[in-house]
Amino acid sequence: MGKHALKTCVVKTFSIMETQHNLSQVLRVVQSGQKVGITRRKQLIAHLVPIQESVELPDFVGRALARR
């Protein structure tokens, strides 16, 4: 994918400093289903995207207790 293709899929961008100071707001945007771009010196460096499906994590505690 070229640079332009990546930029067109981002709905909103935040600088690194904005992300650090407003992480809850940034995560609310992502949780609402929007893609977020993170920029450094006005250059897009990362994407935050919502999870498409829920992931079930292993029950490590249950497995550890079962071994006793």
PyMOL commands that set and color helices and strands:
alter all, ss='L'
color gray80, all
select helices_A, chain A and resi 3-8+16-21+23-31+60-66
alter helices_A, ss='H'
color red, helices_A
select strands_A, chain A and resi 12-15+36-40+43-48
alter strands_A, ss='S'
color yellow, strands_A
deselect
rebuild
show_as cartoon
